C-alpha cells in the first residue's frame, strides 16, 4: 500500500529507538524536505551481493540499528527453518572497526539469541576472514560479519556466510531476502544490545579460533620456517587505517618471516581513514604514503591490506627507481604459479590441483592450466561462486589450490572459503624471500610467467552511473543497436517481448572483429560471430534463451571476444552505482607494443562506441 511520505516518517519514528537517527528524520520533517525523506524511507534496503551494504543514516533504505535488527530477525528466522539443528549449531558474529560496527554486531547477536541460537562472538575488532573460518571450523549454521570492506567511511555492511563457510549464493540468498522482507514489515523485537557478551548462550571464540586460524594457514602453506627466518628481505606494510596490523604480524610470525616496516600514520584502526581519499589499496595514490616510507628507508617492496584485511595489494621498486604496482590479475598469476609449485613440492599431481577465477579476471590462469594440466574453471563474479565451485571440485577429489578475482581478492587455502588478505600477505612475503635468495625480483618472476604462457595486458575501470534507467538504456543499445531509443527498459522480459529475437550486438570493437558474445543477462551466446555477414541480424530462439542472472532493473553482464586476442566484459555493480568494464588483450608472441596499442584502441571504443560516455554524461 502506498503511504504518503509523512505517514512513512511517522511509522519510522514509531519504530526507531535510536536518538541519532530519530533526530535525522525529525529534522527533515521539520524542514519539509520530502525529497530526502523519499530517498531514505520509500524503499527498503535490498539484500544483495552477499548481504547488505549502504550508507549509515536514518531510513529503511540505509544501514542503521533498525534495519540491522529487522534483517537479523529475518535471517535468524530463515536459518532456523532451513538448517537442521541450527540453534544448537549456532551463528558466528564478528565486526570491523567502522562506526557503529560493534553495536550492529551486538544487535545481530541479540536477534539470534531471541530465536534460541547459540552465538559464537568475536567481541573485539576483527578481520573478515575470521568469520568464514569459524563457521567452517565450528560447524555453525551461518555467520555474519559487520563490515563495508573498502567502501567510504560513511558506509557499512552486513555480510552473510552459509553453513559451509562460503558466502551465500542463489537460491539461498533469494530465500533469505524474502524472509528479511517479511520481517521488515514487523516491528523490531529487541533493541537491547547491553549485556549480550554476558549472555550464557554467547561464547567468545576469539582466542580459540584465532589460534586455529594461524595454525591452519602456516601448517598448510609455510614452506620452510627456518629458511624464512634467515631472509634479509625488508618490506613496508600498511593496513590502510584498518584492522589488519596485529593479524598480519602474527601470521608472518607463524610463517617464521621477518616483521614489516610500518607506515606509522596508518597502523591504528581509524574509521575515518584520515590519510587516504578512499580506503582501497587499488585506488590511485592509496599507497603513496607507504612508498614514501619505503623510499626513505631504502626498502623495495610495499604491501597492503584493505581495512577489513580480506584483500591484498603489492608494489615493487624497479631498477630505474619507479614503482610497479601489481594489478590484481598480475598478483593472481604470481600466486597461481607459487601455489602450483607448493602443490608439486607436496607431491600433489598437477591434474589433481584445482584453481578458479571470476569471469572478469584474466585468462592467463586458463592458459596456465592448458599448459600445466591442472583443473581450471571460471565462475560468475564474486567469491560466493568461486568458493562453492572449489568445494564442488573438492568433493570430486581435487586439491583446492587457489581462487582469485581481479579486485585483489585471493583464496589460497580451503581453511577460509573466501578471500583472505592476511594469508595472501604471508604467502607473498615467503615467495619474495625465496626469490631474493635466487637473486630475482617479483617482477622478474612475473616475466617468467609471461614468457611461458603469453603476454596479457589489461585495463579495468568503471563509469559512475547512478541512474538505473540510463544504465538500462546503454545496455539496450548494445543489444538492439544504435537506432534503439527505448529509455524505460526495466526488465529483459519486456525487451524480449517488445523487440523479438533480432539482436544487433556490435560486430567490431575498436575496429577489431567480434568473434564471441556471451550475455549472461539474456542467456544469449554465440561463437564465430564474425563469420555471420554484417548485414545479417543475429537471431536466437526465445525458447532457448534463458537468463543466467536475476533479471531486474540495472542487472547486466555481457562479454565480447575479438580476433586480436581481446576480451571485454561489461557489467553493473551489485554494491555501487557503477558500470564496470574489464578489458584484456593477449599477445601469444609476447609483442607488448602491439598488445598495448590494441588495448588502448579498445579502451577508447568502450567509452565512445559502447557506453557513449560523453553523450550520456558519464
C-alpha positions as CSV (number, residue, x, y, z in Angstrom):
1,X,0.0,0.0,0.0
2,X,1.3,3.4,-1.0
3,X,1.7,5.7,2.0
4,X,2.2,9.5,1.9
5,X,5.8,10.3,3.0
6,X,4.6,11.9,6.2
7,X,2.9,8.6,7.2
8,X,6.1,6.7,6.4
9,X,8.0,9.1,8.6
10,X,5.5,8.6,11.4
11,X,5.9,4.9,11.1
12,X,9.7,5.2,11.2
13,X,9.5,7.3,14.3
14,X,7.2,4.8,16.0
15,X,9.7,2.0,15.4
16,X,13.1,3.7,15.8
17,X,14.6,3.9,19.3
18,X,17.9,5.4,18.3
19,X,18.0,9.1,19.2
20,X,20.5,9.9,16.4
21,X,18.5,8.5,13.5
22,X,15.2,9.6,15.0
23,X,16.6,13.1,15.1
24,X,17.6,13.0,11.4
25,X,14.0,12.1,10.4
26,X,12.5,14.7,12.8
27,X,14.8,17.4,11.3
28,X,13.8,16.5,7.7
29,X,10.1,16.6,8.7
30,X,10.5,20.0,10.3
31,X,12.3,21.3,7.2
32,X,9.6,19.8,4.9
33,X,12.4,18.1,3.0
34,X,10.2,15.5,1.3
35,X,12.7,14.7,-1.4
36,X,15.3,13.4,1.1
37,X,12.6,11.7,3.1
38,X,11.5,9.8,0.0
39,X,15.1,8.7,-0.7
40,X,15.5,7.5,2.9
41,X,12.1,5.9,3.6
42,X,10.3,4.9,0.4
43,X,12.3,1.8,-0.5
44,X,13.7,-0.9,1.7
45,X,17.3,-1.7,1.8
46,X,17.9,-4.7,-0.6
47,X,19.6,-7.9,0.3
48,X,22.2,-8.1,-2.5
49,X,25.8,-9.2,-3.0
50,X,26.4,-11.5,0.0
51,X,24.2,-9.3,2.2
52,X,23.6,-5.7,2.9
53,X,25.7,-2.6,2.2
54,X,24.6,1.0,2.4
55,X,25.3,4.4,3.9
56,X,24.8,4.7,7.7
57,X,21.9,7.1,8.4
58,X,18.2,7.0,9.1
59,X,15.8,5.3,6.8
60,X,14.5,2.0,5.6
61,X,16.9,2.2,2.6
62,X,20.0,2.7,4.8
63,X,22.0,0.8,7.3
64,X,21.2,1.7,10.9
65,X,20.1,0.0,14.1
66,X,16.5,-0.6,13.0
67,X,17.4,-2.1,9.6
68,X,20.1,-4.3,11.2
69,X,17.6,-5.6,13.7
70,X,14.9,-6.4,11.2
71,X,17.5,-8.0,8.8
72,X,18.8,-10.2,11.6
73,X,15.3,-11.2,12.6
74,X,14.6,-12.3,9.1
75,X,18.0,-14.1,8.7
76,X,17.6,-15.9,12.0
77,X,14.0,-17.0,11.1
78,X,15.2,-18.4,7.8
79,X,18.3,-20.2,9.2
80,X,16.2,-21.8,12.0
81,X,13.9,-23.2,9.3
82,X,16.4,-24.1,6.6
83,X,19.3,-25.6,8.6
84,X,19.0,-28.8,10.7
85,X,19.8,-28.2,14.3
86,X,20.5,-24.5,13.6
87,X,20.0,-23.2,17.1
88,X,22.4,-25.7,18.6
89,X,25.0,-25.3,15.8
90,X,24.9,-21.6,16.4
91,X,25.9,-18.5,14.5
92,X,29.3,-16.7,14.2
93,X,29.2,-12.9,14.5
94,X,32.2,-10.6,14.0
95,X,32.8,-6.9,13.2
96,X,35.4,-4.5,12.0
97,X,36.3,-1.0,13.3
98,X,33.9,1.1,11.4
99,X,31.5,3.5,13.1
100,X,28.6,1.5,14.6
101,X,30.1,-1.9,13.7
102,X,30.3,-3.1,17.3
103,X,26.7,-2.0,18.0
104,X,25.4,-3.6,14.8
105,X,27.2,-6.9,15.8
106,X,25.7,-6.9,19.3
107,X,22.2,-6.3,17.8
108,X,22.7,-9.1,15.4
109,X,23.7,-11.4,18.2
110,X,20.7,-10.3,20.2
111,X,18.3,-11.2,17.4
112,X,19.7,-14.7,17.1
113,X,19.7,-15.1,20.9
114,X,16.0,-14.2,20.9
115,X,15.5,-17.1,18.4
116,X,17.2,-19.5,20.7
117,X,20.6,-19.6,18.9
118,X,23.9,-20.2,20.4
119,X,26.2,-17.3,19.4
120,X,29.9,-17.6,18.7
121,X,31.0,-14.0,19.1
122,X,34.2,-12.1,18.3
123,X,33.6,-9.1,20.7
124,X,36.7,-7.2,19.6
125,X,37.8,-5.7,16.3
126,X,38.3,-8.5,13.7
127,X,39.2,-9.2,10.1
128,X,36.6,-10.5,7.7
129,X,38.2,-14.0,7.2
130,X,37.8,-14.8,10.9
131,X,34.0,-15.4,10.4
132,X,34.0,-17.8,7.5
133,X,36.9,-19.7,9.1
134,X,35.0,-20.1,12.4
135,X,31.7,-21.1,10.6
136,X,33.6,-23.9,8.9
137,X,35.7,-24.9,11.9
138,X,32.8,-24.9,14.4
139,X,30.2,-26.3,12.0
140,X,28.0,-23.3,12.6
141,X,24.7,-22.8,10.8
142,X,25.8,-19.4,9.4
143,X,27.9,-16.4,10.1
144,X,27.6,-12.6,9.9
145,X,30.4,-10.1,9.5
146,X,29.7,-6.4,10.0
147,X,32.0,-4.6,7.5
148,X,31.9,-2.5,4.4
149,X,35.4,-3.6,3.4
150,X,37.0,-0.7,1.5
151,X,33.9,1.4,0.9
152,X,33.8,5.1,2.0
153,X,33.8,5.8,5.7
154,X,30.1,6.6,5.9
155,X,29.1,3.1,4.7
156,X,28.7,-0.2,6.5
157,X,27.7,-3.7,5.6
158,X,26.2,-6.9,6.8
159,X,28.0,-9.9,5.1
160,X,26.4,-13.4,5.4
161,X,28.1,-16.8,5.3
162,X,26.2,-20.1,4.9
163,X,26.8,-23.3,6.9
164,X,29.6,-24.5,4.5
165,X,31.7,-21.4,5.3
166,X,31.2,-19.8,1.9
167,X,29.2,-16.6,1.1
168,X,25.6,-17.2,0.3
169,X,24.6,-17.6,-3.3
170,X,21.4,-18.5,-5.2
171,X,18.9,-19.7,-4.3
172,X,19.7,-19.3,-0.6
173,X,20.3,-15.5,-1.0
174,X,16.9,-15.1,-2.6
175,X,15.2,-17.1,0.2
176,X,16.9,-15.0,2.9
177,X,16.0,-11.8,1.1
178,X,12.3,-12.9,1.1
179,X,12.5,-13.7,4.8
180,X,14.1,-10.4,5.6
181,X,11.5,-8.6,3.5
182,X,8.8,-10.3,5.5
183,X,10.4,-9.3,8.8
184,X,11.0,-5.7,7.7
185,X,7.2,-5.3,7.9
186,X,7.3,-6.4,11.5
187,X,8.4,-4.3,14.4
188,X,11.9,-4.9,15.8
189,X,11.7,-7.3,18.7
190,X,14.7,-6.2,20.8
191,X,16.9,-3.1,20.9
192,X,18.8,-4.4,23.9
193,X,22.5,-4.6,23.0
194,X,23.8,-4.3,26.5
195,X,24.8,-7.5,28.2
196,X,25.0,-9.5,25.1
197,X,28.5,-10.7,25.8
198,X,27.4,-11.9,29.3
199,X,24.5,-14.0,28.0
200,X,25.0,-17.7,28.8
201,X,24.4,-18.6,25.2
202,X,27.2,-16.3,23.9
203,X,30.7,-17.8,23.6
204,X,33.7,-15.6,23.0
205,X,35.7,-17.7,20.5
206,X,38.4,-15.1,19.7
207,X,41.4,-16.9,21.3
208,X,40.4,-20.4,20.2
209,X,39.6,-19.5,16.6
210,X,42.5,-17.2,16.1
211,X,44.9,-19.8,17.3
212,X,43.4,-22.3,14.9
213,X,43.4,-19.8,12.1
214,X,47.1,-19.0,12.2
215,X,48.0,-22.7,12.8
216,X,45.9,-23.8,9.8
217,X,47.4,-21.3,7.4
218,X,51.0,-21.7,8.5
219,X,50.6,-25.5,8.7
220,X,49.4,-25.8,5.2
221,X,51.4,-23.0,3.5
222,X,54.6,-22.2,5.3
223,X,57.3,-23.9,3.1
224,X,60.4,-23.7,5.4
225,X,60.2,-21.7,8.5
226,X,63.9,-21.9,9.1
227,X,64.7,-20.6,5.6
228,X,62.0,-17.9,6.1
229,X,63.7,-16.7,9.3
230,X,67.1,-16.3,7.6
231,X,65.9,-14.0,4.8
232,X,67.2,-10.4,4.7
233,X,64.1,-9.2,2.8
234,X,62.6,-5.9,4.0
235,X,59.2,-4.6,3.1
236,X,56.8,-1.9,4.2
237,X,53.2,-2.8,5.2
238,X,50.1,-0.7,5.7
239,X,46.6,-1.9,6.9
240,X,45.1,1.4,5.4
241,X,43.8,2.5,8.8
242,X,42.1,-0.9,9.2
243,X,42.2,-3.9,11.5
244,X,45.0,-5.8,9.7
245,X,48.2,-4.9,11.5
246,X,48.1,-7.3,14.5
247,X,46.8,-10.2,12.4
248,X,49.4,-9.6,9.8
249,X,52.2,-9.5,12.4
250,X,51.0,-12.8,13.9
251,X,50.6,-14.6,10.6
252,X,54.1,-13.5,9.5
253,X,55.5,-14.8,12.8
254,X,53.7,-18.1,12.2
255,X,55.5,-18.4,8.9
256,X,58.8,-17.6,10.5
257,X,59.1,-14.5,8.4
258,X,60.6,-11.1,9.5
259,X,58.3,-8.4,10.5
260,X,57.3,-5.4,8.4
261,X,58.4,-1.8,8.3
262,X,55.2,0.0,9.4
263,X,53.6,3.1,8.0
264,X,53.1,4.9,11.3
265,X,50.2,7.1,10.3
266,X,48.1,4.2,9.0
267,X,48.7,1.4,11.5
268,X,45.9,2.0,14.0
269,X,42.3,1.3,13.2
270,X,40.6,4.6,12.4
271,X,37.0,4.6,10.9
272,X,37.6,8.0,9.3
273,X,40.5,6.8,7.2
274,X,42.1,10.3,7.6
275,X,45.2,9.9,5.3
276,X,43.6,8.4,2.2
277,X,40.9,9.8,-0.1
278,X,39.4,6.3,-0.5
279,X,40.5,3.3,1.7
280,X,41.1,0.9,-1.2
281,X,44.7,-0.2,-2.0
282,X,43.7,-0.4,-5.7
283,X,42.9,3.3,-5.9
284,X,45.4,5.7,-7.4
285,X,47.5,7.3,-4.7
286,X,46.4,4.9,-1.9
287,X,49.9,3.5,-1.5
288,X,51.8,6.8,-1.8
289,X,52.4,7.2,1.9
290,X,53.8,3.6,2.1
291,X,56.0,4.2,-0.9
292,X,57.4,7.3,0.8
293,X,58.3,5.3,3.9
294,X,59.9,2.7,1.6
295,X,61.9,5.3,-0.3
296,X,63.1,6.9,3.0
297,X,64.3,3.6,4.4
298,X,65.7,2.1,1.2
299,X,63.0,-0.7,1.0
300,X,62.0,-2.0,-2.3
301,X,58.6,-3.7,-1.5
302,X,55.3,-2.2,-0.4
303,X,52.4,-4.4,0.8
304,X,48.9,-3.5,1.9
305,X,45.6,-5.0,3.2
306,X,42.3,-3.2,2.8
307,X,40.6,-2.1,6.0
308,X,38.9,-5.4,6.8
309,X,42.0,-7.4,5.7
310,X,40.4,-9.6,3.1
311,X,42.2,-8.0,0.2
312,X,45.9,-7.7,-0.6
313,X,48.0,-5.4,-2.8
314,X,51.7,-5.1,-3.6
315,X,54.1,-2.8,-5.3
316,X,57.8,-3.3,-6.1
317,X,60.5,-0.8,-6.8
318,X,62.1,-1.3,-10.2
319,X,65.8,-0.8,-11.2
320,X,65.0,2.6,-12.7
321,X,63.6,3.8,-9.4
322,X,60.0,3.7,-10.4
323,X,57.3,1.7,-8.6
324,X,55.4,-1.2,-10.2
325,X,52.0,-1.6,-8.6
326,X,51.0,-5.1,-9.5
327,X,47.4,-5.4,-10.8
328,X,45.0,-7.8,-9.3
329,X,45.4,-10.1,-12.3
330,X,49.2,-10.0,-12.1
331,X,49.1,-10.9,-8.4
332,X,46.7,-13.7,-9.4
333,X,49.2,-15.0,-11.9
334,X,52.1,-14.8,-9.3
335,X,50.1,-16.6,-6.6
336,X,48.9,-19.3,-9.1
337,X,52.5,-20.1,-10.1
338,X,53.6,-20.2,-6.4
339,X,50.7,-22.4,-5.3
340,X,51.3,-24.8,-8.2
341,X,55.0,-25.0,-7.1
342,X,53.9,-25.7,-3.5
343,X,51.5,-28.4,-4.6
344,X,54.2,-30.1,-6.6
345,X,56.6,-29.9,-3.6
346,X,53.9,-31.6,-1.5
347,X,53.7,-34.4,-4.1
348,X,50.2,-33.4,-5.4
349,X,49.9,-34.3,-9.2
350,X,49.1,-31.3,-11.4
351,X,45.9,-33.0,-12.6
352,X,44.5,-33.1,-9.1
353,X,45.1,-29.4,-8.5
354,X,42.0,-27.1,-9.0
355,X,42.1,-23.3,-9.5
356,X,39.4,-20.9,-10.3
357,X,38.9,-17.2,-11.1
358,X,36.0,-15.0,-11.9
359,X,34.8,-14.5,-15.5
360,X,36.0,-10.9,-15.4
361,X,39.5,-11.9,-14.3
362,X,42.5,-12.7,-16.6
363,X,42.5,-15.6,-18.9
364,X,46.2,-16.2,-18.1
365,X,45.1,-18.7,-15.4
366,X,43.3,-20.6,-18.1
367,X,46.4,-20.5,-20.3
368,X,48.5,-21.9,-17.3
369,X,46.0,-24.7,-16.8
370,X,46.2,-25.7,-20.5
371,X,50.0,-25.7,-20.4
372,X,50.4,-27.5,-17.0
373,X,47.3,-29.7,-16.9
374,X,45.6,-28.6,-13.6
375,X,41.9,-28.2,-13.4
376,X,40.6,-24.7,-14.2
377,X,37.1,-23.2,-14.0
378,X,35.8,-19.6,-14.3
379,X,32.7,-18.5,-12.4
380,X,30.4,-15.6,-12.2
381,X,31.8,-12.6,-10.3
382,X,32.2,-13.0,-6.6
383,X,33.8,-15.4,-4.1
384,X,30.4,-16.8,-3.3
385,X,30.6,-18.5,-6.7
386,X,34.3,-19.3,-6.7
387,X,34.3,-20.8,-3.2
388,X,31.3,-23.0,-4.0
389,X,32.9,-24.1,-7.3
390,X,36.1,-25.1,-5.4
391,X,34.0,-27.0,-2.9
392,X,32.3,-28.9,-5.7
393,X,35.7,-29.8,-7.2
394,X,37.0,-30.8,-3.8
395,X,34.1,-33.3,-3.5
396,X,35.3,-34.7,-6.8
397,X,38.7,-35.4,-5.4
398,X,40.6,-32.3,-6.4
399,X,43.0,-30.4,-4.2
400,X,41.7,-26.9,-3.6
401,X,44.6,-24.9,-4.8
402,X,43.7,-21.3,-5.5
403,X,40.9,-18.9,-6.4
404,X,41.0,-15.2,-7.1
405,X,39.2,-12.2,-8.6
406,X,40.9,-9.2,-10.2
407,X,39.8,-6.9,-7.5
408,X,42.8,-8.0,-5.4
409,X,41.0,-10.9,-3.6
410,X,42.8,-14.2,-3.1
411,X,41.9,-17.5,-1.6
412,X,45.0,-19.7,-1.1
413,X,43.8,-22.4,1.3
414,X,40.5,-24.0,2.0
415,X,40.6,-23.1,5.7
416,X,38.9,-19.9,4.6
417,X,36.4,-20.2,1.8
418,X,36.6,-16.5,0.9
419,X,39.3,-14.0,0.1
420,X,41.9,-13.7,2.8
421,X,44.3,-10.8,2.6
422,X,46.4,-11.8,5.7
423,X,47.2,-15.3,4.4
424,X,47.9,-13.8,1.0
425,X,50.3,-11.4,2.6
426,X,52.3,-14.1,4.3
427,X,52.5,-16.3,1.2
428,X,53.6,-13.4,-0.9
429,X,56.4,-12.4,1.6
430,X,57.5,-16.0,1.6
431,X,57.7,-16.1,-2.2
432,X,59.5,-12.8,-2.3
433,X,62.1,-14.1,0.2
434,X,62.6,-17.3,-1.9
435,X,63.1,-15.2,-5.0
436,X,65.5,-12.9,-3.2
437,X,67.6,-15.9,-2.3
438,X,67.7,-16.8,-6.0
439,X,68.7,-13.2,-7.0
440,X,65.3,-12.5,-8.5
441,X,62.6,-9.8,-8.0
442,X,58.9,-10.5,-8.0
443,X,58.6,-8.6,-11.3
444,X,61.2,-10.9,-12.9
445,X,59.2,-13.9,-11.6
446,X,56.1,-12.4,-13.3
447,X,58.1,-12.0,-16.5
448,X,59.0,-15.7,-16.4
449,X,55.2,-16.5,-16.4
450,X,54.7,-14.2,-19.4
451,X,57.5,-15.9,-21.3
452,X,55.9,-19.3,-20.6
453,X,52.2,-18.6,-21.1
454,X,52.0,-15.5,-23.3
455,X,51.7,-11.8,-22.6
456,X,48.4,-10.5,-21.1
457,X,47.7,-6.8,-20.6
458,X,44.5,-5.5,-19.0
459,X,42.7,-2.3,-18.3
460,X,39.8,-2.4,-15.8
461,X,37.8,0.6,-14.9
462,X,34.2,2.0,-14.5
463,X,31.8,4.7,-15.2
464,X,29.7,6.2,-12.4
465,X,26.0,5.9,-13.4
466,X,23.6,6.4,-10.5
467,X,20.6,6.3,-12.9
468,X,19.4,2.7,-13.4
469,X,17.2,3.8,-16.4
470,X,20.2,5.3,-18.1
471,X,22.1,2.1,-17.4
472,X,19.3,0.0,-19.0
473,X,19.3,2.3,-22.0
474,X,23.0,1.8,-22.5
475,X,22.7,-2.0,-22.5
476,X,19.6,-1.9,-24.6
477,X,21.5,0.0,-27.2
478,X,24.4,-2.6,-27.0
479,X,21.9,-5.5,-27.6
480,X,19.5,-3.9,-30.1
481,X,21.6,-1.4,-32.0
482,X,22.2,2.3,-32.3
483,X,18.7,3.0,-33.6
484,X,17.0,1.8,-30.4
485,X,15.7,4.8,-28.4
486,X,13.9,2.8,-25.6
487,X,14.6,4.7,-22.4
488,X,12.4,2.8,-19.9
489,X,13.6,-0.7,-20.0
490,X,13.2,-2.3,-16.6
491,X,13.4,-6.0,-17.4
492,X,14.8,-8.2,-20.2
493,X,11.5,-9.9,-20.3
494,X,10.0,-6.6,-21.5
495,X,12.8,-6.1,-24.0
496,X,12.3,-9.6,-25.4
497,X,8.6,-9.3,-25.9
498,X,8.9,-5.8,-27.4
499,X,11.7,-6.5,-29.8
500,X,11.5,-10.2,-30.6
501,X,14.6,-12.3,-31.4
502,X,16.6,-9.9,-33.6
503,X,19.8,-8.8,-31.9
504,X,22.2,-6.2,-33.0
505,X,25.3,-6.6,-30.8
506,X,28.4,-4.7,-32.1
507,X,30.4,-6.7,-34.8
508,X,33.6,-4.7,-34.1
509,X,35.1,-3.1,-31.0
510,X,37.9,-0.6,-31.7
511,X,38.0,-1.9,-35.3
512,X,38.6,-5.5,-34.2
513,X,36.1,-8.1,-35.3
514,X,34.0,-9.6,-32.6
515,X,34.3,-13.4,-32.6
516,X,32.3,-14.4,-29.5
517,X,29.4,-12.9,-27.4
518,X,28.1,-14.2,-24.1
519,X,25.3,-12.2,-22.5
520,X,24.7,-13.6,-19.0
521,X,21.7,-11.4,-18.5
522,X,19.7,-12.6,-21.5
523,X,21.2,-16.1,-21.9
524,X,22.5,-15.3,-25.4
525,X,25.8,-16.9,-26.5
526,X,27.4,-17.3,-30.0
527,X,30.8,-18.2,-31.3
528,X,32.3,-17.2,-34.6
529,X,30.2,-14.1,-34.7
530,X,32.5,-12.6,-37.3
531,X,31.6,-15.4,-39.7
532,X,28.0,-14.1,-39.8
533,X,27.6,-11.5,-42.6
534,X,27.5,-8.0,-41.0
535,X,24.1,-7.2,-42.7
536,X,22.6,-10.4,-41.2
537,X,20.9,-9.8,-37.8
538,X,21.9,-12.2,-35.1
539,X,18.9,-14.3,-34.1
540,X,18.2,-16.6,-31.2
541,X,15.3,-18.8,-30.3
542,X,13.4,-17.2,-27.4
543,X,12.7,-20.7,-26.1
544,X,16.4,-21.4,-25.9
545,X,17.4,-18.0,-24.4
546,X,17.5,-18.4,-20.7
547,X,18.8,-15.6,-18.5
548,X,21.6,-16.6,-16.2
549,X,21.5,-13.6,-13.8
550,X,18.5,-12.4,-11.8
551,X,16.7,-10.3,-14.4
552,X,15.9,-7.0,-12.8
553,X,16.5,-3.3,-13.5
554,X,20.2,-2.5,-13.5
555,X,21.4,-6.1,-13.7
556,X,23.6,-6.6,-16.8
557,X,26.6,-8.6,-17.8
558,X,27.9,-9.0,-21.4
559,X,31.2,-10.4,-22.6
560,X,32.8,-9.9,-26.1
561,X,35.9,-11.6,-27.5
562,X,37.7,-10.2,-30.5
563,X,40.0,-11.8,-33.1
564,X,43.1,-9.8,-31.9
565,X,43.0,-11.7,-28.6
566,X,40.8,-9.2,-26.8
567,X,38.2,-9.9,-24.2
568,X,35.8,-7.3,-22.8
569,X,33.3,-7.8,-20.0
570,X,30.8,-5.1,-19.1
571,X,28.7,-5.4,-16.0
572,X,26.8,-3.4,-13.4
573,X,28.0,-3.5,-9.8
574,X,26.0,-5.2,-7.2
575,X,27.0,-2.7,-4.5
576,X,27.8,0.6,-6.1
577,X,26.3,2.8,-8.9
578,X,28.9,1.8,-11.4
579,X,29.0,0.4,-14.9
580,X,32.3,-1.6,-14.8
581,X,34.4,-2.9,-17.6
582,X,37.2,-5.5,-17.6
583,X,39.3,-5.5,-20.8
584,X,42.3,-7.7,-21.6
585,X,44.4,-8.4,-24.7
586,X,46.6,-11.5,-25.1
587,X,49.5,-11.5,-27.4
588,X,50.9,-15.0,-27.7
589,X,54.1,-13.7,-29.5
590,X,54.9,-11.6,-26.4
591,X,54.7,-8.4,-28.6
592,X,54.0,-5.9,-25.9
593,X,53.8,-2.9,-28.1
594,X,51.2,-4.4,-30.2
595,X,49.2,-5.6,-27.2
596,X,49.3,-2.1,-25.7
597,X,48.2,-0.5,-29.0
598,X,45.2,-2.9,-29.2
599,X,44.3,-2.3,-25.6
600,X,44.3,1.5,-26.0
601,X,42.1,1.3,-29.1
602,X,39.6,-1.0,-27.3
603,X,39.5,1.2,-24.1
604,X,38.7,4.2,-26.3
605,X,36.0,2.1,-28.0
606,X,34.3,1.2,-24.7
607,X,33.8,4.8,-23.9
608,X,32.9,6.1,-27.4
609,X,31.2,3.2,-29.1
610,X,29.6,1.1,-26.4
611,X,28.9,3.3,-23.3
612,X,28.8,6.6,-25.3
613,X,30.2,8.3,-22.2
614,X,30.1,11.8,-23.5
615,X,26.6,11.6,-24.8
616,X,25.4,10.1,-21.5
617,X,27.3,12.5,-19.3
618,X,29.3,9.7,-17.6
